[in-house]
Amino acid sequence: MSRLSLQSMVRQGHPVKLYTYDNVGAMQARVPPGVMVVDAGDLVPGAIYQHAVLNSEIRYFSDIFRYAVLHEFGGWWLDTDIVLVKPLDFGREHVFSAQWSGVENGHVCVGDVMRAPKGSPHMANLYALSLQRMFSEKRVEYGAVGPLLLSEYLLVAGDEELQSSILPPTTFNAIDWREVDLFAAEGRAGFDLLSDPRVTGVHLWGKMWAERGLRFDAVPEQSVAGYLKKLVLEPNWLTQLAAKYDSDKGAVYKGQLAHHYTRIYHELFRSKALEPIRILEIGLCRGRVEGWTQDQVPSLQMWLDYFPNAEVIGADIEDFSWFSHPRVRIHRVDQGDRSMLEQLAAKEKPLDIVIDDGSHASVHQHLTLGVLFPSLKPGGLFVIEDLDWQPPEIPSNGAPLVKDVLNAMKVSGSFTSIVMTEAEAKLISDEVDEILLNDSFRELMSRGKLGGLGVLRRKGQ
């Protein structure tokens, strides 16, 4: 559990220091790359650690320690049972967390995640008060220097600035310590609680696992804990899902090199992995020209696993109405028919992610981008696959390669198209915040082609 927690912090781009009173070198050998182990005794004397543990427990001491380290260095404190699913991106100098239950004992706030600037007088005060409670008042019950002290300090004093720094429980404690069984259970309940877009980290409440007789190494794959393990610990879980469902978005497809778009998608999408997003993919069939039986939907199945709270929408010229799932809707759409695309846009907006994996004909890619881009939410992503391959059976009608237009737009700032309306092209010119061109591994290795995958990010609000 601790390794998962530390790895999640590193994966989200945060440098991590792990404090120990044990052998630093031995501990360094056990932590994930990107974690620096340092001697806790250089900050808080070991005698205080020994006294606290002897008279109470390790959690009691860690509450004291976090006040000291935040005062000394500033930054973030995270317990090693917090799994980050997004980067820590909060503008406030001080950040505190709230929890759902425990109010009856005065435990409104919890110190699992905190932020403070270096030299924070509040951290100095909390450190002094915690030592006073331990040594003078001899209050050594659980929470006396942690949730209880923190709640009293933040709420009773009436400091509006401090109180505005308290985040709702949803941000880090969406699943409560009394609900810890949901982490190990199969079913929707735990995922539903984590579907709020404000969820930034998931507190696993490690001590409760032992008390409930739960084993973190034995959770079902389909549980919340099993999902978090795959999302964080696997180098690229999305590539494994592509292989599982036989999608050419992964590394290998039918024994040959595949596009390996999943390595890009994992980086682009993982911060939204638990959110209730709406993702639309155009193009579900494979081998239509070759006459293959259309009896699989690999991409949709991959997205259902990767985004457990998402609505997944598919569109294809073929009939895929046979595929049924509570979180899936499928439309039959001809990508070359403007009216059908407009009907799709009207039915399914707003969208967080659109992936065009349809015919790959430039004329269709232009039209689809023009019609569907307005349905994209602020900050949403529009992805166009296979920019280097044009189907010979579909005439271009003079439409230039979308890749060439995107490269030109990166220089000029304007999107031009003979297929779109003037208003559609202008909206793209005005609203695209970023253009990313990534490689198709297959096209790069077989034909030396660069930039086969285009990504347009719409401006945020």
C-alpha positions as semicolon CSV with decimal commas, in nm:
position;residue;x (nm);y (nm);z (nm)
1;M;0,000;0,000;0,000
2;S;0,279;0,242;0,087
3;R;0,462;0,161;-0,235
4;L;0,145;0,227;-0,434
5;S;0,103;0,557;-0,253
6;L;0,461;0,672;-0,312
7;Q;0,456;0,561;-0,675
8;S;0,137;0,759;-0,735
9;M;0,304;1,078;-0,609
10;V;0,602;1,027;-0,838
11;R;0,375;0,944;-1,134
12;Q;0,195;1,274;-1,085
13;G;0,525;1,461;-1,117
14;H;0,598;1,539;-0,754
15;P;0,942;1,493;-0,595
16;V;0,898;1,292;-0,275
17;K;1,092;1,276;0,051
18;L;1,024;0,984;0,284
19;Y;1,130;1,034;0,646
20;T;1,248;0,743;0,859
21;Y;1,409;0,678;1,196
22;D;1,538;0,347;1,060
23;N;1,842;0,286;0,839
24;V;1,825;0,535;0,551
25;G;2,022;0,322;0,306
26;A;1,814;0,011;0,370
27;M;1,492;0,205;0,327
28;Q;1,617;0,374;0,009
29;A;1,662;0,033;-0,150
30;R;1,295;-0,048;-0,091
31;V;1,121;0,262;-0,228
32;P;1,023;0,344;-0,587
33;P;1,260;0,549;-0,804
34;G;1,196;0,919;-0,752
35;V;1,160;0,889;-0,374
36;M;1,443;1,025;-0,157
37;V;1,473;0,874;0,191
38;V;1,603;1,112;0,459
39;D;1,680;1,087;0,830
40;A;1,383;1,201;1,037
41;G;1,610;1,244;1,339
42;D;1,767;1,549;1,177
43;L;1,434;1,727;1,215
44;V;1,264;1,591;1,527
45;P;1,481;1,421;1,791
46;G;1,444;1,046;1,809
47;A;1,367;1,073;2,181
48;I;1,035;1,244;2,102
49;Y;0,956;0,966;1,855
50;Q;1,033;0,697;2,113
51;H;0,832;0,873;2,383
52;A;0,526;0,911;2,160
53;V;0,527;0,552;2,040
54;L;0,589;0,417;2,389
55;N;0,296;0,612;2,532
56;S;0,060;0,603;2,235
57;E;0,124;0,484;1,877
58;I;0,305;0,569;1,554
59;R;0,010;0,767;1,417
60;Y;0,021;0,992;1,721
61;F;0,383;1,077;1,654
62;S;0,334;1,127;1,280
63;D;0,086;1,404;1,358
64;I;0,355;1,584;1,556
65;F;0,616;1,523;1,289
66;R;0,414;1,665;0,998
67;Y;0,375;2,001;1,173
68;A;0,752;2,019;1,220
69;V;0,844;1,924;0,864
70;L;0,595;2,164;0,708
71;H;0,718;2,450;0,926
72;E;1,080;2,373;0,847
73;F;1,057;2,318;0,471
74;G;0,707;2,405;0,352
75;G;0,530;2,211;0,078
76;W;0,293;1,918;0,098
77;W;0,253;1,643;0,354
78;L;0,085;1,323;0,237
79;D;0,032;1,007;0,438
80;T;0,163;0,694;0,270
81;D;-0,184;0,556;0,224
82;I;-0,288;0,841;-0,007
83;V;-0,301;0,746;-0,376
84;L;-0,285;1,052;-0,600
85;V;-0,493;1,032;-0,917
86;K;-0,421;1,392;-1,021
87;P;-0,135;1,636;-0,961
88;L;-0,157;1,855;-0,653
89;D;-0,270;2,179;-0,812
90;F;-0,415;2,415;-0,551
91;G;-0,344;2,786;-0,541
92;R;-0,374;2,834;-0,166
93;E;-0,071;2,869;0,064
94;H;-0,234;2,649;0,325
95;V;-0,444;2,342;0,244
96;F;-0,623;2,117;0,493
97;S;-0,857;1,820;0,454
98;A;-1,195;1,737;0,602
99;Q;-1,348;1,393;0,658
100;W;-1,703;1,263;0,649
101;S;-1,732;1,101;0,989
102;G;-1,584;1,150;1,333
103;V;-1,761;1,480;1,403
104;E;-1,910;1,330;1,718
105;N;-1,552;1,307;1,851
106;G;-1,448;1,649;1,724
107;H;-1,258;1,499;1,429
108;V;-1,383;1,726;1,152
109;C;-1,042;1,776;0,989
110;V;-0,778;1,513;0,921
111;G;-0,408;1,559;0,856
112;D;-0,366;1,303;0,578
113;V;-0,299;1,581;0,325
114;M;-0,176;1,927;0,424
115;R;0,007;2,214;0,263
116;A;0,187;2,507;0,424
117;P;0,456;2,758;0,332
118;K;0,799;2,740;0,489
119;G;0,798;2,908;0,829
120;S;0,420;2,889;0,863
121;P;0,325;3,027;1,205
122;H;0,027;2,791;1,208
123;M;0,254;2,488;1,176
124;A;0,476;2,627;1,451
125;N;0,171;2,672;1,675
126;L;0,040;2,322;1,602
127;Y;0,382;2,169;1,673
128;A;0,408;2,353;2,007
129;L;0,052;2,261;2,104
130;S;0,108;1,895;2,016
131;L;0,420;1,875;2,235
132;Q;0,232;2,046;2,517
133;R;-0,047;1,792;2,499
134;M;0,194;1,502;2,497
135;F;0,436;1,611;2,770
136;S;0,241;1,848;2,998
137;E;-0,120;1,744;2,960
138;K;-0,032;1,379;2,895
139;R;-0,312;1,351;2,641
140;V;-0,204;1,048;2,444
141;E;-0,534;0,914;2,309
142;Y;-0,557;0,876;1,931
143;G;-0,637;1,204;1,758
144;A;-0,545;1,428;2,050
145;V;-0,264;1,595;1,853
146;G;-0,403;1,504;1,510
147;P;-0,763;1,537;1,391
148;L;-0,891;1,678;1,721
149;L;-0,617;1,940;1,763
150;L;-0,630;2,028;1,394
151;S;-1,008;2,067;1,399
152;E;-1,001;2,284;1,711
153;Y;-0,720;2,502;1,578
154;L;-0,880;2,556;1,237
155;L;-1,243;2,593;1,338
156;V;-1,265;2,734;1,690
157;A;-1,036;3,033;1,636
158;G;-1,267;3,172;1,368
159;D;-0,986;3,256;1,122
160;E;-1,179;3,288;0,794
161;E;-0,868;3,258;0,578
162;L;-0,770;2,932;0,746
163;Q;-1,121;2,795;0,730
164;S;-1,139;2,870;0,358
165;S;-0,831;2,651;0,316
166;I;-1,018;2,339;0,429
167;L;-1,104;2,120;0,133
168;P;-1,426;1,915;0,130
169;P;-1,396;1,543;0,214
170;T;-1,449;1,456;-0,152
171;T;-1,104;1,584;-0,251
172;F;-0,900;1,323;-0,064
173;N;-1,140;1,129;0,157
174;A;-1,434;1,051;-0,072
175;I;-1,450;0,698;0,067
176;D;-1,473;0,728;0,444
177;W;-1,275;0,522;0,695
178;R;-1,599;0,355;0,796
179;E;-1,647;0,245;0,434
180;V;-1,304;0,089;0,385
181;D;-1,462;-0,242;0,280
182;L;-1,562;-0,071;-0,044
183;F;-1,198;-0,066;-0,152
184;A;-1,185;-0,444;-0,161
185;A;-1,537;-0,512;-0,286
186;E;-1,641;-0,579;-0,643
187;G;-1,925;-0,361;-0,763
188;R;-2,008;0,002;-0,836
189;A;-2,041;0,154;-0,486
190;G;-1,676;0,252;-0,436
191;F;-1,633;0,377;-0,791
192;D;-1,948;0,587;-0,762
193;L;-1,808;0,767;-0,458
194;L;-1,487;0,845;-0,649
195;S;-1,661;0,979;-0,959
196;D;-1,664;1,342;-0,843
197;P;-1,428;1,556;-1,059
198;R;-1,288;1,711;-0,739
199;V;-1,130;1,380;-0,634
200;T;-0,754;1,440;-0,641
201;G;-0,635;1,158;-0,416
202;V;-0,780;0,848;-0,258
203;H;-0,720;0,787;0,112
204;L;-0,701;0,412;0,170
205;W;-0,717;0,439;0,551
206;G;-0,446;0,176;0,592
207;K;-0,492;0,100;0,960
208;M;-0,853;0,007;0,903
209;W;-0,754;-0,276;0,667
210;A;-0,592;-0,469;0,949
211;E;-0,882;-0,398;1,183
212;R;-1,129;-0,529;0,924
213;G;-0,915;-0,832;0,839
214;L;-0,867;-0,713;0,480
215;R;-0,556;-0,796;0,276
216;F;-0,431;-0,542;0,027
217;D;-0,236;-0,806;-0,166
218;A;-0,550;-1,013;-0,222
219;V;-0,806;-0,763;-0,351
220;P;-1,011;-0,856;-0,660
221;E;-0,898;-0,700;-0,988
222;Q;-1,242;-0,543;-1,033
223;S;-1,233;-0,365;-0,696
224;V;-1,133;-0,002;-0,640
225;A;-0,802;-0,110;-0,484
226;G;-0,738;-0,350;-0,773
227;Y;-0,809;-0,071;-1,020
228;L;-0,573;0,173;-0,845
229;K;-0,296;-0,086;-0,844
230;K;-0,322;-0,131;-1,220
231;L;-0,356;0,240;-1,291
232;V;-0,051;0,338;-1,084
233;L;0,184;0,042;-1,065
234;E;0,161;-0,097;-1,417
235;P;0,401;0,089;-1,653
236;N;0,120;0,133;-1,904
237;W;-0,197;-0,046;-1,809
238;L;-0,380;0,093;-2,111
239;T;-0,142;-0,095;-2,343
240;Q;-0,225;-0,414;-2,156
241;L;-0,595;-0,345;-2,205
242;A;-0,538;-0,296;-2,578
243;A;-0,372;-0,638;-2,592
244;K;-0,652;-0,794;-2,386
245;Y;-0,921;-0,671;-2,625
246;D;-0,714;-0,702;-2,946
247;S;-0,695;-0,333;-3,034
248;D;-0,435;-0,190;-3,273
249;K;-0,403;0,113;-3,042
250;G;-0,159;-0,091;-2,834
251;A;0,194;-0,217;-2,899
252;V;0,119;-0,535;-3,095
253;Y;-0,175;-0,630;-3,316
254;K;-0,214;-0,973;-3,478
255;G;0,154;-1,043;-3,425
256;Q;0,269;-0,720;-3,592
257;L;0,381;-0,382;-3,462
258;A;0,080;-0,166;-3,377
259;H;0,036;0,208;-3,338
260;H;0,107;0,215;-2,963
261;Y;-0,116;0,518;-2,917
262;T;-0,194;0,385;-2,571
263;R;0,135;0,518;-2,434
264;I;0,020;0,868;-2,534
265;Y;-0,338;0,817;-2,417
266;H;-0,225;0,696;-2,075
267;E;-0,041;1,025;-2,019
268;L;-0,321;1,238;-2,165
269;F;-0,615;1,070;-1,997
270;R;-0,503;0,931;-1,662
271;S;-0,586;1,245;-1,462
272;K;-0,948;1,193;-1,571
273;A;-0,947;0,817;-1,518
274;L;-1,200;0,820;-1,231
275;E;-1,410;1,115;-1,348
276;P;-1,760;1,079;-1,496
277;I;-1,637;1,192;-1,836
278;R;-1,809;1,145;-2,171
279;I;-1,587;0,994;-2,439
280;L;-1,688;0,949;-2,802
281;E;-1,500;0,727;-3,045
282;I;-1,580;0,730;-3,414
283;G;-1,485;0,410;-3,594
284;L;-1,550;0,078;-3,422
285;C;-1,511;-0,171;-3,704
286;R;-1,194;-0,337;-3,832
287;G;-1,140;-0,488;-4,174
288;R;-1,459;-0,349;-4,327
289;V;-1,305;-0,337;-4,675
290;E;-1,163;-0,686;-4,628
291;G;-1,507;-0,815;-4,531
292;W;-1,426;-0,911;-4,171
293;T;-1,714;-1,000;-3,942
294;Q;-1,793;-0,701;-3,723
295;D;-1,829;-0,891;-3,396
296;Q;-1,588;-0,706;-3,166
297;V;-1,565;-0,356;-3,017
298;P;-1,212;-0,354;-2,870
299;S;-1,183;0,021;-2,813
300;L;-1,512;0,052;-2,628
301;Q;-1,422;-0,237;-2,399
302;M;-1,081;-0,083;-2,335
303;W;-1,234;0,253;-2,241
304;L;-1,493;0,089;-2,015
305;D;-1,215;-0,073;-1,812
306;Y;-0,990;0,233;-1,807
307;F;-1,266;0,485;-1,726
308;P;-1,489;0,306;-1,471
309;N;-1,719;0,608;-1,430
310;A;-1,734;0,727;-1,792
311;E;-2,013;0,730;-2,046
312;V;-1,865;0,567;-2,356
313;I;-2,021;0,656;-2,690
314;G;-1,946;0,480;-3,016
315;A;-2,026;0,578;-3,374
316;D;-1,972;0,374;-3,687
317;I;-2,104;0,327;-4,040
318;E;-2,169;-0,038;-3,954
319;D;-2,443;-0,162;-3,721
320;F;-2,310;-0,231;-3,372
321;S;-2,644;-0,224;-3,195
322;W;-2,581;-0,582;-3,084
323;F;-2,331;-0,457;-2,823
324;S;-2,499;-0,363;-2,496
325;H;-2,358;-0,216;-2,176
326;P;-2,513;0,016;-1,913
327;R;-2,249;0,283;-1,977
328;V;-2,239;0,257;-2,358
329;R;-2,444;0,414;-2,636
330;I;-2,377;0,340;-3,003
331;H;-2,492;0,539;-3,307
332;R;-2,486;0,437;-3,671
333;V;-2,326;0,729;-3,853
334;D;-2,170;0,782;-4,196
335;Q;-1,867;1,001;-4,128
336;G;-1,901;1,158;-4,472
337;D;-2,259;1,274;-4,407
338;R;-2,269;1,619;-4,246
339;S;-2,631;1,589;-4,133
340;M;-2,565;1,260;-3,953
341;L;-2,263;1,410;-3,778
342;E;-2,469;1,713;-3,677
343;Q;-2,738;1,486;-3,533
344;L;-2,470;1,297;-3,339
345;A;-2,328;1,623;-3,203
346;A;-2,672;1,744;-3,096
347;K;-2,752;1,418;-2,915
348;E;-2,423;1,370;-2,735
349;K;-2,281;1,710;-2,642
350;P;-2,102;1,806;-2,429
351;L;-1,802;1,574;-2,465
352;D;-1,473;1,549;-2,276
353;I;-1,282;1,342;-2,532
354;V;-1,348;1,275;-2,900
355;I;-1,138;1,018;-3,086
356;D;-1,164;1,001;-3,464
357;D;-1,059;0,650;-3,565
358;G;-1,301;0,634;-3,856
359;S;-1,225;0,613;-4,227
360;H;-0,897;0,814;-4,196
361;A;-0,983;0,997;-4,519
362;S;-0,879;1,363;-4,491
363;V;-1,213;1,486;-4,623
364;H;-1,389;1,294;-4,343
365;Q;-1,142;1,406;-4,077
366;H;-1,194;1,772;-4,173
367;L;-1,571;1,735;-4,167
368;T;-1,581;1,545;-3,839
369;L;-1,352;1,793;-3,666
370;G;-1,555;2,088;-3,790
371;V;-1,891;1,947;-3,683
372;L;-1,794;1,787;-3,351
373;F;-1,534;2,031;-3,213
374;P;-1,807;2,270;-3,088
375;S;-1,944;1,985;-2,875
376;L;-1,614;1,956;-2,688
377;K;-1,611;2,088;-2,331
378;P;-1,363;2,361;-2,234
379;G;-1,031;2,185;-2,176
380;G;-1,149;1,880;-2,371
381;L;-0,940;1,678;-2,614
382;F;-1,007;1,605;-2,981
383;V;-0,789;1,320;-3,108
384;I;-0,739;1,222;-3,472
385;E;-0,570;0,889;-3,537
386;D;-0,376;0,760;-3,838
387;L;-0,296;1,092;-4,004
388;D;-0,049;0,922;-4,239
389;W;-0,283;0,671;-4,399
390;Q;-0,544;0,758;-4,661
391;P;-0,794;0,497;-4,788
392;P;-0,750;0,477;-5,168
393;E;-1,120;0,405;-5,223
394;I;-1,227;0,746;-5,078
395;P;-1,141;1,051;-5,293
396;S;-0,991;1,346;-5,109
397;N;-1,185;1,604;-5,315
398;G;-0,892;1,837;-5,269
399;A;-0,890;1,824;-4,889
400;P;-0,528;1,852;-4,768
401;L;-0,385;1,614;-4,511
402;V;-0,505;1,716;-4,166
403;K;-0,149;1,670;-4,039
404;D;-0,027;1,936;-4,281
405;V;-0,304;2,173;-4,173
406;L;-0,223;2,119;-3,805
407;N;0,147;2,182;-3,866
408;A;0,058;2,502;-4,050
409;M;-0,170;2,608;-3,767
410;K;0,110;2,564;-3,515
411;V;0,300;2,830;-3,712
412;S;0,021;3,067;-3,818
413;G;-0,240;3,013;-3,547
414;S;-0,513;2,963;-3,807
415;F;-0,692;2,648;-3,920
416;T;-0,789;2,641;-4,288
417;S;-1,024;2,396;-4,455
418;I;-1,219;2,370;-4,779
419;V;-1,449;2,115;-4,614
420;M;-1,556;2,303;-4,302
421;T;-1,769;2,613;-4,289
422;E;-1,590;2,939;-4,227
423;A;-1,741;2,955;-3,879
424;E;-1,621;2,604;-3,793
425;A;-1,265;2,679;-3,902
426;K;-1,266;3,009;-3,712
427;L;-1,387;2,841;-3,393
428;I;-1,098;2,593;-3,412
429;S;-0,853;2,876;-3,478
430;D;-0,987;3,073;-3,181
431;E;-1,047;2,791;-2,934
432;V;-0,756;2,547;-2,974
433;D;-0,517;2,598;-2,685
434;E;-0,259;2,334;-2,779
435;I;-0,176;2,103;-3,069
436;L;0,020;1,784;-3,006
437;L;0,153;1,564;-3,284
438;N;0,270;1,222;-3,168
439;D;0,399;0,926;-3,363
440;S;0,230;0,608;-3,471
441;F;0,485;0,345;-3,374
442;R;0,384;0,131;-3,670
443;E;0,412;0,412;-3,925
444;L;0,738;0,531;-3,775
445;M;0,902;0,188;-3,791
446;S;0,761;0,077;-4,127
447;R;0,762;0,399;-4,329
448;G;0,960;0,650;-4,127
449;K;0,653;0,869;-4,083
450;L;0,638;1,111;-3,790
451;G;0,334;1,270;-3,630
452;G;0,062;1,018;-3,710
453;L;-0,154;1,109;-3,410
454;G;-0,301;1,457;-3,371
455;V;-0,441;1,598;-3,046
456;L;-0,618;1,931;-3,013
457;R;-0,690;2,067;-2,665
458;R;-0,974;2,318;-2,637
459;K;-0,915;2,623;-2,423
460;G;-1,034;2,601;-2,066
461;Q;-1,291;2,825;-1,909
